[in-house]
Structure formats: C-alpha cells, structure tokens
C-alpha cells in the first residue's frame, strides 16, 4: 500500500530484530510496541540518544536512534557522536555509564572522606560519624560514610532512572539531617559556636554533589 498523498518519504528503517518503541523518551517505562525489521518511517526529532519517529499511518513513538538504518542513499543512520567531553566509561546492558554520571557519584564518596566537622580538637569525616547522630546521640557501629558510599554506587550503576534519583535523594537527606543534628548539638551544648565554624568542607561538597546527581539522574537515556 502506498503512502498518503503529501506524506514525506521515509528516511529510516528498523534493523534486523526490529526496534522496541516507547511512548515517551523514558527508559524506566516499558516499551509500548515492537517495530518489525524493514518497517520504514521518518524521524521528527531527537533527544540525546532518543529519536521520535513517525510511520506513514501517522503513528509516532520514541526509539533508540543509535540502531536506526538509513534509506534512500543516506550515508549514515540517524545518530551523532557522543560528545568527547562525556565519553562512555562502561555499559550495563544497554545503559551507558558516562563521565558525567560518575562525577557526582564520585564526589559523594569524596565528600565522605573529607572533614565533616572541624575545630580545636581536630576533624573527622563521615566514616567516623554514627548514623544514629541523625536522630539522637546514641553510638552506632554503622557510619554515615557507609550509607553515602552505598548510595553513590547505586547512583552510578543503576540502569533505572528512578533508582539513581532515589540514591541521590537519600544522600541529600543524610547530609541535610546531619547539618540539622549538628546545629541542635551546638545549641544544646551552649558552646557559643556558629554552625559555619565547625561544619567541615565535606558536607558542602556532598550537598553540591547530591544536587548535581539529582539533576543528572533526570536525563533520560535508552537502557
């Protein structure tokens, strides 16, 4: 059956094995269809590694642009080189872990190693601060640094965008609770010290890294 009058000629087709198609460029969602090999369509636009396609019957969907095959003399599929400023470090399935994915996660771990408290008596990092400090002053064998390290690993390696977002949200919540708890302890001690005079640089680095990670985790990529 021919194309409708006035419909632009298709420029791409599905490769051998076909293509999964999504209703939106969201890798955490389930594909809504599978486009069979040799089905032809045109590309309407692009978002990162996603391409929005339209078939001759008007049906639209989002697919992985890296797998498209060109038609009608096009010399290359609808793809573009990934910026050399953000190279792929490794892949977990079809999820590409890039430098920009690792930077906030690595910064979270670095923040845990940097001082979280400073003063005349010395300084200590997150691996010396018990988790229970966030809710009371009872000692605990589990340290905040361990929680942050686990969150950073999940944030860097989880294929699902929701898990990456949740991991950075946990890290940010831990950092904010620590600031609140430290302020409360200073008030209760009546030492006359301001929060800024005892708060270590690691807390500032951690908050910035968690916020950066939350923003980065919102970037959709095919998985």
N, C-alpha and C positions, 0 to 999 in steps of 0.2 A: 504494500500500500504506500502511495506517495505521500510526501509531506504536504501540509496545508499550504495554500497559496500565500505567499509573502513570508513564510517561515524561513529564517536564516538557515543556511546549510550547516549541518553538524560538523564539528571540528575534532571531536574526540570520540573514543570508544572504550568499552571496558576490556581489560586484558583477559588472558586465559585464566579461568577460575572465577571470573566475574569480580564485582565490587560490592561490599556492604555499603548501604546508604543510610544516612541519618536525617532526621527531620530538622536538626539544628547542629551547629558545629560544637557538639558537646560529647567528649569521649567517655564520660561517665554514663551516658544514656545507651540504651540498646538500639541497634540498627532497626530501621522500620521496613527495610526491603533489601533484596539482593539483586543487583543488576547483572544480567547474564552476559557472557562473553559475546562481543561483536555488537551489542546494543549501542547505537550511536546517539550522541547528544552534543549540545554546545555548552560552553562554560560561561556563566553570567558574572562571576566574580570570585575573589579569593580572600581567604583569611588565614594567614600563616600557611600551614600545610593542608588546609581545607580548600576545596573548590565547590562552589554551588553550581549545579548543573541543571539543565532543562531539556527534557526529551521533546520529541515532535508533537506529542499529545498535550504538552503544557505542564506535565508533572515535573516538580522540582524537588531536589534533595541535595544533601551535602555528602561529599565523598573525600577520600584521601587523594589529593591532587598528585602525589608522587607516583601513583600507579596508573595514571591515565595514558592511553595510547593515542598518538596524533593521527589525523586523517587528512586526505586531500593535499598531500605534499608538504604538510607541516614537518619541519625538520626535528622537532623535539616535543615530548609531551608537555602538558601544561604544568610546569614546575619551574622553580627558581632556586638557585643555590642558597643554602643556608648561610647567613652572614658569618664570615670568618671570625667576627668578634664573639660569636656564640656557637662554637663548634660542639658537635655531639661527643660526649665522653664515652657513653656506653648505651646499650639498648636493653630494656627489659620487655621482652616480647616485641611489640611494635611501639612501645613508649620510649621515646628518645630522651635520655638524661643529658642535658646540656650544661655548659659552664654557668649560665645564668640560673639554672636550677640548683647547682651545687653551692654557689656563692652564699646565699642566705643560710643554707643548712650548715655550711662550714663555719659561718660567722656565729651561729648559735653555739656550736661546740667551743669556738674560740672564746666567746663571752663567758662560758662556764669556767674556763681556765684562768681568765683574767680576774683581778681582785673584785670582790663584791662588797667588801667593807674595808675601810681604811681608818687608821688612827694611830695614836701614840703606841698602842700595844701591838701594832703590826697589821697585816692584812690577811684576808682569807678569800678563797674562791668558792664557787658553787659546790664543789666536791667536798667541802668541809661544812656546808650548811645543811642541817637536817630538814627533811621535808616537813616535819611537824611544826617547824618555825612559822610556816604559813598560816597555821591555825592556833597554835599555842607554843609554849616553850619547852615541852617535854622532849628529851633527846630521842633520836631515831637513828637506826643503822642505815636507813635509806637517805641518800643525799640528793639535793636538788639537781646537782650536776648530772646524776644518772638519769633523772627524768628528762632533762634537756637533751642529753645525748641520744636517748631513745627517740624523742620527738624529732630530732634532726635527721636521724637515719630514715625514719618513716617519711618525713617531708621530702627527702631527696630521692627515695626509691619507689614510693607507692605509685602505681600506674593510675589509680583513680584520683581525679582532681579533688573530690570531696575529702579523701584521706589526707592529702597533702595540706589542704586548707585546715582541717581539724588539728593536724600535728602542729602547725604554726600557731593556731589559736590556743592550744594547750600551753605552748612555750610562752606566749604573750601573757596568758593568765597567771602562770607561775611567777613571771617577772613582776607583774603588777601587784600580785599578792605579797611578794617579798618586800616591795617598796612600802606597802601599807603596813606590814608587820614591823618593819624596821622603824618606821615613824612612830608606831604605837609603843615600841620598846623604849625609844628615846624619850618619849613623853612620860612613860611610867617611871623611868629611871631618874627623871628630873635633872639630867646632866647639863642642861642648857645648851646642848649641841644641836645645830641645824641638820636636817636630813642631807643637804648637799655636802656637808663637811665630812660625812662618814660613808656616803654612798660611793662604792667603787666603780671604776670605768667599765667593768664587765657588764654591769646592769644596763648602762646606756647602750653599749654595743649590742646586747641581747635584744633590747626593745626595738632598736632600729632594724636588726636582722629579722625579727619576727614580723614586723610590719612590712618589710620588703618581701618576705616569703609569702605573706598573705596575698599581697598584690600579684606576685608571680604565679601563685597557685590558681589564680583566676584565669590565666591564659589557657585557652583550650587547644589541645593538640590531639590528633588521631592516636589511638592506643594500639 
